[in-house]
Structure formats: C-alpha cells, structure tokens
Amino acid sequence: MKVFLSLLLVISLLGQGVAFSQGEDENCPDCPPKIDEPIKLGDIFVTAFHGGAVTITPTRTIIDIEKFNKSGSVDRVEDILMHLAGIDVMRGSTGADPQQMVMMRGFDDSRFTIAIDGRTITAPTAGADTYVDWSSLTTGDIEKIEIIRGAASALYENSQGGVINIITKKGGKRDTLTPKIILKSNYSSYDTYTGRISMDGGMGRLGYFLNYGYKDSDGYLRNNSYRGNDYSSRLTWDLPTEGNLTLSAKGSDLNMGYPVVNDPSRLDYDSDYPRVYEDADMIRKYRNISYPGGDSYKKKRTSHLDLFFQQPINKTTLTVQLFQTRGDEDSYSYELQADGTLKQKYSGGEAREEKHWGGKIRYQLNLWENNALIIGYDQRRMEVKSMEDTWRMHAGYFEDTWGVTPKISIISGLRYIHARELTYAYADPGTSTKYRHKIKTKLFLPKSTISYKFNPGTQVFVSVNRDYRIPGC
C-alpha cells in the first residue's frame, strides 16, 4: 500500500504545473479541453491521497493534517512523512522509542531544514549537528505540513535534502466565549498510554489555541521505557489594519531509557523482555553499549518562542518574525569496562545547553497576474552555554515565481549569506597554544527551476541550485 501511494503521489507531482483556464470544444464534448487564457497561479488539489489531504502546487506539497487524520490516527509528524515519496523514516526499534531517523532524498536532518511557521529550528551546535526533537513535533497543534524537495527555495539554506515547514494552528473566533475542546486518549501494547487535550476559541479580535499531550510506555525492549510531554499555546490579535499579531510558545520534555544488553548467559538476564546481545544494532546506534544494573537513559527538553506580525498592504504582504529556541540534553549509560566491572558514564551539561534565536522580515508582492515575488532578510545566532557566540548569520534573498506561458513556468531566486563561526579551541599547525578560530563565509546562492507541461498528465522540470551546509561538529 505504501509503495502504491508513493507512486501515485509521484505521478500526481509530475503531472502538475501552472493552472490555466480551459474551454470545451463544442464539436467534441468528450475531447480534452482546450487551453484558452492564463489565470492566476493556484493550488492543484489531489484527492487520490488520503481523502484529499494533499495539495500540490508548482513548488510545494502541502498536507492538511485534519483531512489526513480522518483516514487514520496519527500522533507525530513522522507518521505522516513516512507516506511521502522521497522521505524515509527509519525506526530504531518497536515500541516507545520516539527518536526516529528521518531521511529526505538520502540526507539526514543535518542536511535538510525543519521549520515552524517559516522559521528554521534546525541549528548547528557544539554538541550535535542539529537539535531537532522529532518527538516534540506532534500533530495536535499542527494545521499543515509544507514539503519543498531539494535546495530550490531561496528562502532557506542548508536544504540539500529539502525543507519541511510545519504550519501551526492559530485558533478560531467564536460567537461566544465557549471554547472548542478536543480530548483523545489511547492504550496499546507494552503498557503504552497516550493522551491529548486541545482547546481553541476567541472573542472579538482575540483568538487562542492551547494544547497538551503525553505518552507513557514500558517499551518493547528492556529499559526502553518512555515518558514524554509536549505543550503549545498561541494568542492571535487581529489588528484594525487587517493585520494580526501572534505570540506562540511550544515545548516538550522526555525521559527515554536506552535498550540494554539482555543476554541469557548473564546472571542479570530478564526473561520478560526479548533477548538483546552485545552486537545488536539497536543498542549500538550513536553511543556505547549499555548494560543493566545502573542508569541508562536520556533526558531532553526543548522550547520555542515566537512573535509573529503580518500586515497586508494592497496586493502585498509584510511579515516580521522574532524567535528563540532553547534545548538541553543529558545522557547516562552503564557500560562494561575492560576489567569486567560496570561504570556509569555521562554526557550533557553546559556543552548540551543550546540557545538559537533571530528574526525575519519578508515582503511578498503579487502585483502581476501569474507572478509572485518574495523579498526578505534573515538574521540568526546560535550558542551553547559552554561556548558562547558560536555562530551568526545574516542573509538577504529574493524569489520569483512566474507562469510564462500555459506550458512554461519559471522559479528563480538568489540568496546571499554572511556567516561567522567561532570554532572549538584548537592549535595552529606547528604550535601548541589553542584558541578559538574565527571563520567568515560569504556566498551567493542562485536558485533556478524551469518546468514544461507537455499535457495535463505529463510535466518535466530542471532545477539547478547552489546551497550552503551549516557547519556542525
């Protein structure tokens, strides 16, 4: 079924392009309609995938979460991404483990961008290449997911694999103060409990959305338990000028046990769980092997704060966004030493306490038929507590989408970045004194895509782009 749906999505993607009005031949009503005149660029709605949950435009694939949910219960973003062609979700083990590896066009999440409401949450750190907590990206507060494959968009860098932009729920106005409340709960194997409550409403110019969810599971493997919570809240104020101002907070925390060796030849074997030997891949991933007898788990906390302003101005729209992300992680394992004894090991502290913040200004112009132009400026900073002011970036860009003819569409853009990195302390060749080196990077990143529509069912495109991979450890 997954293969069939993936093929269907690919065929639908290849078959879509710029939308044009069509006329019917009076002498042949059953013949394909003729193309008369162009109309404005619009979304192309695909109903063959999950009951109309997917919209495909010439540049993006957009997934409507509510319509997707109607075809089956989904809790996290990965539950949806696994159905899309070009995206692979590799699960480490059966059960509670929420830390899946997501690959996009063959790249892991250090080489594609994850964004919330258009702002990047992927960031370099002194402790890891990225700090994306996939377990916190639950569908309870998500309205849509926007997929851009490859580095074709000038709005982002570090997108060799593409962009996954998560569009959140903002809440709706009501005639009364009575809110809309949704409660969900579920119990499944391995003593897994999940629950979620969401509430939205508003009165007058004020709208709000509140969300809380939890998951508690013993897990399939020994010591692979999971305890996690996520929350989000948003307040939206409609301005007299037809614009709006939104304040958003989103966060999560989890405590996840690492699977441990469960070997029948050992005295500490527990027959209530599957056998796991020292050479098992599921306990070797990204860390040393853990053994029973001591603490082997990970604690992770993430929070996002956003202030979002949007103002229509005639046929244009001005958007200003300020944001901050914080995260920290502590990891414990109980490992076997060369002399046969067990020793507690720890990773975390200040080297894993990350802060990532910045701002965006974006101006979109729809001044001509079949054309949309976006001009913007981004500024971002990142640091960890043990090594402050690690990385800064300024970027300016434009992106133009143009339906040239009924058959040809062109997307062109240019992004300029100025990045400054303070490295780990290291010594120059031939010297012994260590210090942090300052590296400056200035790059122009041109973007271009041209597509040609042979007929309503066949389209070919060529995309040539340059991209910048954010440095990490």
ABEGO torsion letter per residue (X at the ends): XAAAAAAAAAAAAAABBBBBBBBBBAABAABBBBBABBBBBBBBBBAABGGGABBBBAABBBBBAAAAAAAEBBABAAAAAAABBGBBBBBABBEABABBBBBBGGBBAAABBBBBGGBBABBBBAABABBBBAAABBAAABABBBBBBEAABAABBGAAAEBBBBBBBAEBBBABABBBBBBBBBBBBGGBBBBBBBBBEEBEABBBBBBBBBBBBAEABBGABBBBBBBBBBBBBBBAAGBBBBBBBBBBBBBBBBBBBBBAABAABBAABBBBBAABAAAABGBBBBBBGBBBBBBBBBBBBBBBBBBBBEABBBBBBBBBBBBBBBBBBBBBBAAGBBBBBBBEEAAABBBBBEBBBBBBBBABBGBBBBBBBBBBBBBBAABBGABBBBBBBBBBBBBABAABBBBBBBBBBBBBBBBBBBBBBGBABBBBBBBBBBBBBBBBBBBBBABAABBBBBBBBBBBBBBBX
